[in-house]
């Protein structure tokens, strides 16, 4: 985990996400909640989800590219990636977020 001490111990004791990035997963009805960390230099290639995703950057920053536009999401700011929308992400500095993946 890139920032193991960033989240409280109770969060760090949640199950690992096991996806393309490091995250702790809290399951909720029709929603997966991820507590994720990304070391500086992390790049997530273009992809899409069947889920509607919203997240808040809690430390660092995210360069989110979606629909041909790139926006900088800084600590304390929320973002939304609609279901089936291709997007990519870059993290130039150590970053942490809480992300919600909503399904039907």
TIZAKOL-358881 format. One record per residue (C-alpha): x, y, z. Coordinates in pm, whole numbers, padded with zeros to 5 digits, always signed. Example, Ala and Ser with C-alpha at 12.3 -4.5 7.8 and 13.67 -1.06 7.14 Angstrom:
// TIZAKOL-358881
+01230-00450+00780
+01367-00106+00714
This chain:
// TIZAKOL-358881
+00000+00000+00000
+00153+00331-00106
+00029+00532+00194
-00036+00263+00458
-00061+00497+00754
-00287+00751+00579
-00617+00580+00669
-00715+00487+01027
-00648+00130+01140
-01017+00030+01113
-01011+00127+00744
-00675-00048+00687
-00829-00367+00832
-01097-00378+00557
-01047-00632+00274
-00818-00537-00014
-00985-00433-00340
-00759-00643-00565
-00797-00428-00878
-00566-00209-01088
-00474+00002-00783
-00430-00032-00407
-00754+00015-00210
-00952-00103+00093
-01311-00206+00017
-01619-00137+00230
-01923-00312+00083
-02260-00138+00082
-02585-00232-00092
-02558-00136-00462
-02230+00044-00392
-01867-00051-00341
-01670+00199-00133
-01296+00208-00196
-01030+00378+00018
-00752+00403-00239
-00393+00525-00248
-00177+00595-00552
+00199+00657-00537
+00337+00948-00739
+00368+00854-01106
+00071+00613-01114
-00105+00610-01452
-00431+00424-01514
-00490+00364-01886
-00821+00450-02057
-01099+00216-01945
-01467+00220-01853
-01694+00073-01586
-02050-00054-01575
-02081+00144-01251
-02151+00514-01192
-01846+00638-00998
-01805+00941-00772
-01503+01013-00558
-01337+01268-00336
-00963+01330-00330
-00853+01337+00033
-00480+01395-00025
-00281+01490-00334
-00441+01538-00676
-00587+01354-00974
-00559+01438-01344
-00883+01290-01480
-00931+01265-01858
-01283+01203-01981
-01460+01291-02307
-01137+01441-02446
-01095+01688-02160
-00850+01669-01869
-00931+01825-01536
-00726+01860-01219
-00911+01731-00912
-00744+01853-00590
-00779+01749-00226
-01130+01815-00098
-01284+01811-00447
-01536+01559-00580
-01556+01412-00931
-01810+01200-01121
-01750+00943-01395
-02080+00825-01546
-02124+00455-01621
-01981+00337-01955
-01771+00655-01996
-01413+00598-02106
-01167+00775-01877
-00806+00764-01760
-00625+00888-01451
-00280+01017-01358
-00136+01089-01015
+00176+01309-01023
+00209+01312-00642
+00116+01063-00368
-00264+01070-00361
-00549+00915-00162
-00922+00910-00229
-01253+00764-00127
-01443+00635-00430
-01802+00509-00457
-01894+00265-00736
-02275+00265-00769
-02453-00020-00951
-02819-00071-01029
